């Protein structure tokens, strides 16, 4: 049964496998009997997790989403004795209604402190999105976990940057364009036949998926007009799109808005992807944010310049007007980025800045002094004694890191230096728990949505939790 759960097989489909099993001399009990095993398997999984994390520092990643009802997940992050980063689902709840921040905090404390017996001083960080209910939960649990680092999700913030692009014509066009393919398999097939490209997957909750649609439009805009003149497409939606494409003024603005979106936001989308990984992202997060600051200040818009030049036909005044129109579109997006990372997220950005010193190739480049180690005070779980320990081992660390390539496996490097650099390796294990995003929780929700549709809303909650837990915890990474 565990194998079937790991494969995401629905409980009501288990009876369909009986004949296959019996043909191969295996027995499979009725699904109604198998249901009774669920609490025991779930208890066994929690016992395994409890054993794995015994004596280890952990971080928690939590989030909520609307599935069939409200869903809430807690993911535990820790580093095992072999320096392998592990992330494990320890709770998935389906709720009849939204819960308050205080109720959310109570659930977190119940799971972490009571069910998993993790001491308050072993919980070092919490990653979550910046929804107000999560803010309240963090303020509440910080009373118990007073050295926890609260990390608001960078990826969600970067996603909101894209939402603030001022592109009214492009917004109308992409809304109809996405609708055209979402509701018409014939349209998807026709587009693929004409361009040899699949339409990108779109999610209304993630702006970067809209960017992927816009990026494909940028690359294939020459095919759009002829495609829309086919007679086998949904007429109402096609008419909306043609109204924009065939209006000379609107089409010019559409082209400029597509160009500025690609030029201004591609770097943000790439950074979002990189920050949502499960590896040692803490060591490179600051570099990603620094690259975005550089991108914003440089204002390098090659597609905008090329499209404006083409549309202006040698009229320099008109070309300048088109460029100014496009550049104005990214002003509110860039302003939002600076506001959030200069203010709300600044303490966490500075914490990730100090985390760079845990990369041996970076410390070789930066050549920090003992005074630079004071920046580690940005992590509330590192006290003065711990920082002084880093200072005392700094000469040995810098010497060991000399000539280390930036392609080195950081985790294996620290594993091999655990005996010679105990203070630094201990700190590294702690900082590896910190992530700049709560994407791990979103991956759990993806499993939930893929495994359990609205037609299975009557499925037992403990069965859903166990199935998703096994799929996530035993997935190959």
C-alpha positions as CSV (number, residue, x, y, z in Angstrom):
1,X,0.0,0.0,0.0
2,X,2.9,2.4,0.8
3,X,4.2,2.0,-2.7
4,X,0.8,2.8,-4.2
5,X,0.6,5.9,-2.0
6,X,4.1,7.0,-3.0
7,X,2.9,6.7,-6.6
8,X,0.0,9.0,-5.9
9,X,-2.7,6.3,-6.6
10,X,-6.1,7.4,-5.3
11,X,-7.5,5.1,-2.6
12,X,-10.7,4.6,-4.5
13,X,-8.7,3.2,-7.4
14,X,-6.8,0.6,-5.4
15,X,-9.5,-2.1,-6.1
16,X,-8.7,-1.8,-9.8
17,X,-5.2,-3.2,-9.1
18,X,-6.4,-6.4,-7.5
19,X,-6.7,-8.4,-10.7
20,X,-3.2,-7.4,-11.8
21,X,-1.7,-8.4,-8.4
22,X,-3.5,-11.7,-8.3
23,X,-2.3,-12.6,-11.9
24,X,1.2,-12.2,-10.5
25,X,0.5,-14.3,-7.3
26,X,0.2,-11.3,-5.0
27,X,-2.7,-10.4,-2.8
28,X,-4.3,-7.0,-2.4
29,X,-6.9,-6.4,0.3
30,X,-10.1,-4.5,-0.3
31,X,-9.6,-0.7,-0.2
32,X,-12.1,-0.5,2.7
33,X,-9.6,-2.6,4.8
34,X,-6.6,-0.7,3.6
35,X,-8.1,2.5,4.9
36,X,-7.6,1.2,8.4
37,X,-3.8,1.0,7.9
38,X,-3.6,4.7,7.1
39,X,-3.2,6.0,10.7
40,X,-0.5,3.4,11.4
41,X,1.5,4.2,8.3
42,X,1.2,8.0,9.1
43,X,2.3,7.4,12.6
44,X,5.3,5.4,11.4
45,X,6.3,8.1,9.0
46,X,6.2,10.7,11.8
47,X,8.3,8.4,14.0
48,X,10.9,8.1,11.2
49,X,11.0,11.8,10.8
50,X,11.3,12.4,14.6
51,X,14.2,10.0,14.7
52,X,16.0,11.6,11.7
53,X,15.9,15.1,13.2
54,X,16.8,14.1,16.7
55,X,19.5,16.5,17.9
56,X,19.5,18.5,14.7
57,X,18.7,22.2,14.0
58,X,15.7,22.7,11.7
59,X,13.8,25.4,9.8
60,X,10.2,25.4,9.0
61,X,8.5,26.4,5.7
62,X,4.8,26.9,5.8
63,X,2.1,28.2,3.6
64,X,-1.6,28.0,2.8
65,X,-3.6,27.6,-0.4
66,X,-7.2,27.1,-1.6
67,X,-7.6,23.6,-2.9
68,X,-11.0,21.9,-2.5
69,X,-11.0,23.8,0.7
70,X,-8.3,25.7,2.6
71,X,-5.0,23.7,2.8
72,X,-2.1,24.4,5.1
73,X,1.3,22.7,4.9
74,X,4.4,22.6,7.1
75,X,7.7,21.5,5.6
76,X,10.7,20.7,7.8
77,X,14.2,21.5,6.5
78,X,17.4,20.0,8.1
79,X,20.9,18.9,7.2
80,X,21.7,15.2,7.9
81,X,25.0,13.8,9.1
82,X,26.3,13.4,5.5
83,X,25.7,17.0,4.7
84,X,22.6,16.2,2.6
85,X,19.9,18.9,2.8
86,X,16.5,17.2,3.5
87,X,13.0,18.7,3.3
88,X,10.1,16.7,4.7
89,X,6.4,17.4,4.8
90,X,5.3,16.9,8.5
91,X,1.8,18.3,8.3
92,X,-0.8,18.8,5.6
93,X,-4.2,20.0,6.8
94,X,-7.4,20.5,4.9
95,X,-9.6,23.1,6.6
96,X,-13.3,24.0,6.2
97,X,-12.4,27.7,6.4
98,X,-9.5,30.0,6.7
99,X,-7.7,30.1,10.0
100,X,-6.4,33.1,11.9
101,X,-2.8,33.9,12.6
102,X,-3.1,32.8,16.2
103,X,-4.7,29.5,15.1
104,X,-1.9,29.0,12.5
105,X,0.7,29.6,15.2
106,X,-1.0,27.1,17.5
107,X,-0.8,24.5,14.7
108,X,2.9,25.2,14.1
109,X,3.7,24.9,17.8
110,X,1.7,21.7,18.2
111,X,3.4,20.0,15.3
112,X,7.0,21.2,16.0
113,X,7.1,21.2,19.8
114,X,4.5,18.5,20.7
115,X,4.4,16.0,17.9
116,X,8.1,16.2,16.9
117,X,9.5,17.2,20.3
118,X,11.8,19.8,18.8
119,X,13.2,22.1,21.4
120,X,12.7,25.9,20.9
121,X,16.5,26.6,20.6
122,X,16.7,24.1,17.7
123,X,14.2,25.9,15.4
124,X,16.3,28.5,13.6
125,X,14.3,29.9,10.8
126,X,10.9,30.1,9.2
127,X,10.2,30.8,5.6
128,X,6.7,31.9,4.4
129,X,5.0,34.3,2.1
130,X,4.2,37.8,3.4
131,X,0.5,37.4,3.8
132,X,-0.9,39.2,6.9
133,X,-2.1,36.0,8.5
134,X,1.5,34.7,8.4
135,X,2.8,37.9,9.9
136,X,0.5,37.4,12.9
137,X,1.6,33.8,13.2
138,X,5.3,34.7,13.2
139,X,4.8,37.4,15.9
140,X,3.0,34.7,18.0
141,X,5.5,31.9,17.6
142,X,8.5,34.2,18.1
143,X,7.5,34.3,21.7
144,X,8.3,30.6,22.0
145,X,11.1,30.5,19.4
146,X,12.9,33.8,20.3
147,X,16.0,33.2,18.2
148,X,14.1,32.3,15.0
149,X,14.9,34.2,11.8
150,X,11.7,35.3,10.0
151,X,12.2,35.1,6.2
152,X,9.5,36.6,4.0
153,X,9.5,34.9,0.6
154,X,11.7,36.8,-1.9
155,X,10.1,34.9,-4.8
156,X,6.6,36.1,-4.0
157,X,7.9,39.7,-3.8
158,X,9.7,39.4,-7.2
159,X,6.5,38.0,-8.6
160,X,4.6,41.1,-7.4
161,X,7.2,43.3,-9.2
162,X,6.0,41.9,-12.5
163,X,2.4,42.5,-11.6
164,X,3.2,46.2,-11.3
165,X,4.3,46.7,-14.9
166,X,2.1,49.4,-16.5
167,X,1.1,47.7,-19.7
168,X,-2.7,48.1,-20.2
169,X,-2.9,47.0,-23.9
170,X,-0.6,44.0,-23.3
171,X,-2.8,43.0,-20.2
172,X,-5.9,43.0,-22.4
173,X,-4.2,41.1,-25.1
174,X,-2.7,38.4,-23.0
175,X,-5.9,37.9,-21.1
176,X,-7.7,37.1,-24.3
177,X,-4.7,35.2,-25.7
178,X,-4.5,32.9,-22.7
179,X,-8.3,32.4,-22.8
180,X,-8.1,31.4,-26.4
181,X,-5.9,28.5,-25.7
182,X,-7.2,27.6,-22.2
183,X,-10.7,26.8,-23.6
184,X,-9.9,25.5,-27.0
185,X,-7.8,22.4,-27.7
186,X,-8.2,23.1,-31.4
187,X,-6.5,26.5,-30.9
188,X,-3.6,24.9,-29.1
189,X,-3.2,22.3,-31.9
190,X,-3.4,25.0,-34.6
191,X,-0.7,27.2,-32.9
192,X,1.6,24.2,-32.5
193,X,1.0,23.3,-36.1
194,X,1.9,26.8,-37.3
195,X,4.8,27.5,-35.0
196,X,6.0,24.0,-33.8
197,X,5.7,25.4,-30.2
198,X,3.5,24.4,-27.3
199,X,1.7,27.2,-25.6
200,X,3.3,27.9,-22.1
201,X,1.5,26.6,-19.0
202,X,-0.3,29.5,-17.3
203,X,-1.1,30.0,-13.6
204,X,-3.2,32.9,-12.5
205,X,-1.4,33.0,-9.2
206,X,2.1,33.3,-10.6
207,X,3.0,36.3,-12.7
208,X,6.1,34.6,-14.1
209,X,3.9,32.2,-15.9
210,X,2.3,35.2,-17.7
211,X,5.8,36.3,-18.5
212,X,6.5,33.0,-20.3
213,X,3.4,33.7,-22.4
214,X,4.6,37.2,-23.2
215,X,8.1,36.0,-24.0
216,X,6.7,33.5,-26.5
217,X,4.6,36.3,-28.1
218,X,7.8,38.4,-28.4
219,X,9.6,35.6,-30.2
220,X,6.6,34.7,-32.5
221,X,4.8,38.0,-33.0
222,X,5.2,37.7,-36.8
223,X,2.9,34.6,-36.7
224,X,0.2,36.2,-34.6
225,X,-1.8,38.1,-37.3
226,X,-1.9,35.2,-39.7
227,X,-2.8,32.8,-36.9
228,X,-5.8,35.0,-35.8
229,X,-7.2,35.0,-39.3
230,X,-7.8,31.3,-39.3
231,X,-11.5,30.4,-39.5
232,X,-11.4,27.6,-37.0
233,X,-10.7,29.7,-33.8
234,X,-13.3,30.8,-31.2
235,X,-14.8,33.9,-32.9
236,X,-15.5,36.1,-29.9
237,X,-12.0,35.8,-28.4
238,X,-10.4,36.1,-31.8
239,X,-12.3,39.3,-32.5
240,X,-10.9,40.8,-29.2
241,X,-7.4,40.0,-30.3
242,X,-7.8,41.2,-33.8
243,X,-9.2,44.5,-32.6
244,X,-5.9,45.2,-31.0
245,X,-3.6,43.8,-33.7
246,X,-5.4,45.6,-36.6
247,X,-5.5,49.0,-34.9
248,X,-2.2,50.7,-35.9
249,X,-1.8,52.8,-32.8
250,X,-2.8,50.0,-30.4
251,X,-0.5,47.5,-32.2
252,X,2.5,49.8,-31.9
253,X,1.9,50.2,-28.2
254,X,1.4,46.4,-27.8
255,X,4.8,45.8,-29.5
256,X,6.5,48.3,-27.2
257,X,4.8,46.9,-24.1
258,X,5.9,43.4,-25.1
259,X,9.5,44.6,-25.7
260,X,9.8,46.4,-22.3
261,X,8.3,43.5,-20.4
262,X,10.9,41.2,-21.9
263,X,13.8,43.6,-21.3
264,X,12.7,44.8,-17.9
265,X,11.4,41.6,-16.3
266,X,13.4,38.7,-17.8
267,X,16.1,39.2,-15.1
268,X,13.5,39.1,-12.4
269,X,11.9,35.9,-13.7
270,X,15.4,34.2,-13.9
271,X,16.2,35.3,-10.3
272,X,12.8,33.9,-9.1
273,X,13.6,30.5,-10.6
274,X,17.1,30.5,-9.0
275,X,15.8,31.6,-5.6
276,X,13.2,28.9,-5.5
277,X,15.6,26.0,-5.5
278,X,16.0,23.5,-2.5
279,X,19.8,23.6,-2.4
280,X,22.3,25.9,-0.6
281,X,20.6,29.0,-2.0
282,X,21.4,31.1,1.1
283,X,25.0,31.4,-0.1
284,X,24.0,32.9,-3.5
285,X,20.8,34.8,-2.6
286,X,22.5,38.1,-2.1
287,X,24.3,37.9,-5.4
288,X,20.9,37.4,-7.2
289,X,19.4,40.5,-5.5
290,X,22.5,42.5,-6.3
291,X,22.2,41.6,-10.0
292,X,18.7,42.8,-10.0
293,X,19.8,46.2,-8.5
294,X,22.4,46.5,-11.2
295,X,19.8,45.5,-13.9
296,X,17.4,48.3,-12.6
297,X,20.1,51.0,-12.6
298,X,21.6,50.1,-16.0
299,X,18.2,50.4,-17.9
300,X,19.5,48.2,-20.7
301,X,16.6,47.7,-23.1
302,X,17.8,46.3,-26.4
303,X,14.5,45.0,-27.6
304,X,12.8,48.3,-26.8
305,X,15.4,50.2,-28.9
306,X,15.2,47.7,-31.8
307,X,11.3,47.7,-31.9
308,X,11.1,51.5,-31.6
309,X,13.7,51.9,-34.4
310,X,11.7,49.6,-36.6
311,X,8.4,51.3,-35.9
312,X,9.7,54.8,-36.3
313,X,11.0,54.3,-39.8
314,X,13.8,56.8,-39.4
315,X,11.8,59.4,-37.5
316,X,14.0,60.1,-34.5
317,X,11.3,62.1,-32.6
318,X,8.8,59.3,-33.0
319,X,11.4,56.8,-32.0
320,X,12.2,58.7,-28.8
321,X,8.5,58.9,-28.0
322,X,8.1,55.2,-28.3
323,X,11.1,54.5,-26.1
324,X,9.8,56.9,-23.4
325,X,6.4,55.2,-23.6
326,X,8.0,51.8,-23.0
327,X,10.3,52.9,-20.2
328,X,7.4,54.5,-18.3
329,X,5.8,51.1,-18.1
330,X,8.5,49.7,-15.8
331,X,8.6,52.7,-13.4
332,X,6.0,51.4,-10.9
333,X,7.5,47.9,-11.0
334,X,11.1,49.1,-10.3
335,X,9.8,51.4,-7.6
336,X,8.1,48.5,-5.9
337,X,11.2,46.4,-6.0
338,X,13.3,49.1,-4.4
339,X,10.7,49.9,-1.8
340,X,10.5,46.3,-0.7
341,X,14.2,45.4,-0.8
342,X,15.4,48.7,0.6
343,X,13.0,48.6,3.5
344,X,10.8,45.6,4.4
345,X,13.3,42.9,3.3
346,X,16.5,44.8,4.0
347,X,17.4,43.0,7.3
348,X,17.1,39.6,5.5
349,X,19.1,40.9,2.5
350,X,21.9,41.9,4.8
351,X,21.8,38.5,6.5
352,X,22.2,36.8,3.1
353,X,25.1,39.2,2.4
354,X,27.0,37.8,5.3
355,X,26.0,34.2,4.3
356,X,28.3,34.6,1.3
357,X,31.2,34.0,3.6
358,X,30.2,30.4,3.8
359,X,31.1,29.9,0.2
360,X,34.8,28.9,0.1
361,X,35.2,30.4,-3.4
362,X,33.5,33.6,-2.4
363,X,35.5,34.0,0.8
364,X,38.7,33.5,-1.3
365,X,37.5,36.4,-3.4
366,X,36.3,38.7,-0.6
367,X,39.1,38.2,1.8
368,X,37.1,39.2,4.9
369,X,38.6,40.5,8.1
370,X,37.6,39.6,11.6
371,X,35.5,42.7,11.9
372,X,33.4,41.5,8.9
373,X,32.3,38.6,11.0
374,X,30.2,40.9,13.1
375,X,27.7,41.0,10.2
376,X,26.7,37.4,11.2
377,X,24.8,39.1,14.1
378,X,22.0,39.5,11.5
379,X,21.2,35.8,12.3
380,X,19.5,35.8,15.8
381,X,20.6,32.2,16.5
382,X,24.3,33.2,16.2
383,X,25.4,34.8,19.5
384,X,28.6,36.6,20.4
385,X,30.4,33.4,21.4
386,X,29.6,31.8,18.0
387,X,30.8,34.9,16.1
388,X,34.0,35.0,18.1
389,X,34.5,31.4,17.2
390,X,34.3,32.3,13.5
391,X,36.8,35.1,14.0
392,X,39.3,32.7,15.7
393,X,39.1,30.2,12.8
394,X,39.0,32.7,10.0
395,X,42.7,32.5,9.1
396,X,42.6,28.7,8.8
397,X,39.4,29.0,6.7
398,X,40.8,31.6,4.3
399,X,43.9,29.5,3.9
400,X,41.9,26.3,3.2
401,X,39.7,28.2,0.7
402,X,42.6,29.5,-1.4
403,X,42.3,28.6,-5.1
404,X,38.9,26.9,-4.5
405,X,36.9,27.0,-7.7
406,X,33.4,28.5,-7.8
407,X,32.2,25.1,-9.3
408,X,33.1,23.2,-6.1
409,X,30.4,21.2,-4.4
410,X,30.0,23.5,-1.3
411,X,28.3,20.8,0.8
412,X,31.0,18.2,0.1
413,X,33.7,20.8,0.7
414,X,32.4,21.6,4.2
415,X,31.9,17.9,4.9
416,X,35.6,17.3,4.2
417,X,36.6,20.3,6.4
418,X,34.2,19.6,9.3
419,X,37.1,18.3,11.5
420,X,39.5,21.2,10.8
421,X,37.0,24.0,10.8
422,X,34.4,23.0,13.4
423,X,33.1,26.5,14.2
424,X,32.6,27.4,10.6
425,X,31.2,24.1,9.5
426,X,28.7,24.2,12.4
427,X,27.6,27.7,11.4
428,X,27.4,26.6,7.8
429,X,25.0,23.8,8.7
430,X,22.8,26.3,10.4
431,X,22.7,28.8,7.6
432,X,22.0,26.1,5.1
433,X,18.6,25.9,6.7
434,X,17.7,29.4,5.7
435,X,16.0,29.8,2.3
436,X,15.0,33.0,0.5
437,X,11.6,31.5,-0.6
438,X,8.8,29.3,0.6
439,X,8.7,27.5,-2.8
440,X,9.0,24.1,-1.0
441,X,5.4,24.6,0.3
442,X,4.2,25.4,-3.2
443,X,5.6,22.2,-4.5
444,X,3.6,20.3,-2.0
445,X,0.5,22.1,-3.2
446,X,1.3,21.1,-6.8
447,X,1.4,17.5,-5.7
448,X,-1.9,18.0,-3.9
449,X,-3.5,19.4,-7.0
450,X,-2.1,16.8,-9.3
451,X,-3.1,13.9,-7.0
452,X,-6.5,15.0,-5.7
453,X,-9.0,16.8,-7.9
454,X,-12.2,18.4,-6.9
455,X,-13.9,15.1,-7.6
456,X,-12.1,13.6,-4.7
457,X,-13.1,16.1,-2.1
458,X,-14.6,13.4,0.0
459,X,-11.2,11.6,0.4
460,X,-10.1,11.1,4.0
461,X,-7.8,13.9,5.2
462,X,-5.3,11.6,6.7
463,X,-5.1,9.6,3.4
464,X,-4.5,12.8,1.5
465,X,-1.9,13.9,4.0
466,X,-0.1,10.5,3.9
467,X,-0.2,10.3,0.1
468,X,1.3,13.8,-0.4
469,X,3.8,13.3,2.4
470,X,5.1,10.0,0.9
471,X,5.2,11.5,-2.6
472,X,7.1,14.6,-1.5
473,X,9.4,13.0,1.1
474,X,10.5,10.1,-1.1
475,X,10.8,12.0,-4.4
476,X,14.0,11.8,-6.3
477,X,15.8,15.1,-6.4
